[in-house]
Amino acid sequence: MHPLLANKQRLLLYIAVWLAVAAVMATPFVFSGRLATIEAILFGLPVTIVYAFMSLSALYICRAFPLRETAMGKIVAATILSALFTSRVWTLICTGWSSALIKLEGLSVVSGLDTQAPFLFSVGTLLFILAVILHYLLMVFESSRLAERQALELEVLAREAEIRSLRAQVQPHFLFNSLNSISALTAQSPEKARAMIITLSDFLRKTLHLGAKEGITLAEELELIDHFLSIEQTRLGARLRVERSIDTRLMHIVVPALLLQPLVENAINHGIARRVEGGKLCIAITEKTNLIKITLANPFDADAPIKSKSGLGLSIVRDRLYKMYGSEARLDIARTDGVFSVEITIPVQQKS
């Protein structure tokens, strides 16, 4: 089926354009007195609509002779021959309809048509050629739009694949560190090691459920963090202290799953755990002008050697934010007076 016939709005617009063309063609005849207004309407309206549908066959000429696969000479020849044939058939239809009007209504249309048949044939030929050109342009436009849509779909699929890949790195990274901690506790305190294994099991069960989602509520994310901190509390004891400053009105806001866990893990493993006296992890979450600001701050030992891969958690979070929000999200890092801080800014998203 022709695309215009499958879309009612496009079809009506197409017919309206043809009626406008008919009005332009009939105007000189009406004003010169060759045709009365009623004659112009009764004759011009039906034959124009007929030729409008006949010109739809231009699409099949375009499909039979694609621009990129056919020599221009063949396209020109096929277009001209089709235009001549179609216009000739239309001229015969015009003559027949005029004769019918004479018999049915006694109008004098036919008296002026005999001399205008060459004009109608020429105009019909030109209009069909224009219809072919228009169809070629529409096909090029549709092909370009389809290519853009496919490119966009591929880009979206690639971005989603990258996000899933980045998110998948979070759990193994945390798991390896947790197992190392359990291994260290096994010799020092078997009871703590067993407690840590149980807590770790609960944490992993929740991350398998929530971590598979693109986004979870802030309340769910903080619940995961509480389980993680419970594991680290078992390992570090009083050396780990946590201070929270969270706007409770934001608990329903949607954030990327496992967004905070790598940052909390970094703060503890590369900051607090490497200090003899430990330290305090500060978590602050506020909202301003439709932007969520999440700040984590922890003390660090400036003299301690920097571990390789210490920035893995930060790089994962930064990449995930960019893939999900683009330039709307930011991740800022600061080191001042022995305090390492990370600030995340993301747009507000309500739970759907």
Buried (B, 14 or more C-beta within 10 A) or exposed (E): EBBBEEEEEEBEEBBEEBBEBBBEBBEEBBEEEBBBEEBBBBBBBBBBBBBBBBBBBBBEBBEEBEEEEEEEEEBEEBBBEBBBEBBEBBBEBBBEBBEBBBEEEEBBBBEBBEEBBEEBBEBBBEBBBBBBEBBBEBBEEEEEEEEEEEEEEEEEEEBEEBBEEBBEBBBEBBBEBBEEBBEEBBEEBEEBBBBBBEBBEEBBEBBEEBBEEEBBBBBBBBBBBEBBBBBBBBBBEEBBEBEEEBBEEBBEBBBBBBBBBBBBBBBBBBBBBBBEEBBEBBBBBEEEEEBBBBBBBBBBBEEEEEEEEEBBBBBBBBBBBBBBBEEEBBBEEEEEEEBBBBBBBBEBBEEE
